Each structure stands twice: as structure tokens, then as C-alpha cells.
Amino acid sequence: MLRTHNVLNLFTGPPKERSNDEWTVRQFLQQDGIKIVCGGTTAKIVAAVLNVPLEFADTKQDIFWYRIPGIDLAAEGRMTLHRFAEGFTDSIVLRQLHQYFDAAETVNVTLGTAVNPADTAETDIKSRSESIAVIAAQLRNAGKNVNIERV
């Protein structure tokens, strides 16, 4: 049996169908363990379902992060995941992510598949899906259980 503090749950990207937003958030929130939200739109969806304000954290960091009651960490999505996949630790958010992922034995990812126009822009930044694939491979190589549910 897994101890709940060794389980990390990551929700990133809105569901493909907006009609699934509330169900997806409720399923995510019911999971035991650490809860992380990556993505501004995803954070807005979670806050709306919880009926709480989405607050920007007061920071001078280059990665936006938010406060949502009941969520252990909420941050900007694509850039955060890309930089995490590349091994960066140069911000409060990235250092906190590394701590959470290092402590986890099991990582459950809820990966929204809605098309985000920002993700289709040609840049050197990996898409959300590409970053999740890299992160999942790194975690599995470290002996961790990784489950990815696409919604």
C-alpha cells in the first residue's frame, strides 16, 4: 500500500472538452497525495470549480505561480514543464517541483489535451505533451511509477 505523501498528482492542461472540466478537477482533487497544477488556464479551471479566487503569488521569479487553497503548488504550465524536463532549478517553483518529484514514489499525471494556440507556436520550448513524455521517462528511469491519463 502506498503512503499518501509518496504520491504526487499533477494536473496540466485543460481537458479537450470543456464540459469535462468539473469532472476532471473533482477526480484530480479526490486523489491522495501532493497536488500540483501546471498551467494558467488549468489553474483558472481548478479555482473556478473550487469557487475560490486565483491569486498570483508575490514573486520576482521568471515563472508565474499561484495560490489555490487545497493545491500544494500551482504554476505556469508550458515553460515550467519544459524547464523542469531540462533539469533547471533556477527558480523557487522549479526547486519546489524537484523536491516534490524526488520524494514521490508514484506520479499520477492528468494531461489535458485541449489545443492551446500558444503550444503550437514555433519556439525552442517543448510542448506540454513533449515535456510530460520527457519527465515521465526520467521518473521511470529513477524507479518511480508514472501513470498518465489524457483527458
N, C-alpha and C positions, 0 to 999 in steps of 0.2 A: 504494500500500500504506500502511495506517495504522500509525503508530508506536504501540506499546502504551501509552506514557504519555499519549497523547492520547485514549485510550478510557476511559470511565467506565462501570462496571456497577453498577446499583442494583437491589437485591432488596428488595421491600417487600410485606408481607402474605403470610400463609400460602397455599399452594395450596388450591384448592377441595376437592380430595380429599386427605385425609391420607396416603393410600397413595402419593401423588406427592411427598411431602416430600423423601425422599432423592434421587430422580432430579433434582428441581428444583435442590436445593442443589449436587449434583455438576455439573450443566450450568452453573450460575452460576459455580462455582469454576474451571471449565475455561476460562472466557473470559479473554483477555489484558486487562490494564489495571487501573485502580484499582477496588477493590471496596468498595461501601458497602451496609450493611444498615440499613434503617429499620423499626423495629417491635420491640417487646419479644418478642412471640411468634415473629416471624421470626428474631430473634437467638437465641432458645432452640432453634429448629429447626436453625439453622446450627451452633450449638455442639454439639448432640446428634449430628448427622451427623459432625462432625469429632471427636467424642468428647473434647471439651475443656470445661473449666469456663467458664461465662459469668460474667465479673467485671464488677461495676459499677465505673466509673471514679470516683475520689475527686474529687468536684466539688461546688461550691455553686451550680452553674448551675441554671436552671429547666428544662432539657431533660436527661433521663436519657441517659447514654451508657455504652457497654460496651466491654470489651476482648475481642476474639476473635482468636486467632492466625490470621494469613493474611488478615484483613479490615482494610482501611485505616481505616474508620470505621464504627461501629455505634451507633445511637441510637434513641431512642423514635420511633415512627412518625407517627401522625396529626398530632400537634401540630407536630412538626419539619417535616413536609412542608407543612402549612398555613402556618406562619410563613415558611418558605423561599419558598413561592409568593407570599407577600405582600411579600417583599423585606426582611424583618427580618435584621439582622446583630448582634443584641444578646446573642449567646452564643458561646462557643467553638465549639460544634457548628455553628451557622449560619455563622459566619465560615469555618470549615474547608470546609463544603459549598460555599459560594460560590467558594472558591479552586479546589476540585476541578472544579466545573462550568465555571468560567471557562476553565480550562486544557484542557478536553476539546473535541475536535472531533466525537467520536461518543459518544452516550449510549445505552446499552442498558438498558432497564428491564424487570425481571421483576416483574410485578404480580400478586400473589396475589389470588384472587377469593373466598376463603372469607368467609363472612358473619361479621363481628365485631360483637357486640352494642353495643360502645362506639361504633362508627361509625354506628349507627342512632339514637343519642341526638340529640335536637334541641338543637343548640347553634349558635353562630356560627362554629364551626370546620368547615372543609370536610372532606368525606370524603377518604379516601386517594385514591380514583379521581379525584375532582374536583381535588384538588391536583396529581396527576400530569398531568392534562389541561392545567392552567394552566401548570405548569412546562414541559411539552413544547412548548406554544405559544410561551412565552418563549424557549426554547432554539432553536427553529426560526426565530423572528424574528431571532435573533442569528447565524443562518447555520450552526447545528450540525445534524448528523444525529441524529435521535432514532428509536429503534426500541423499540416497546413490545410485549412478549409477555405475554399474560394466561394465567395458569395456575390 
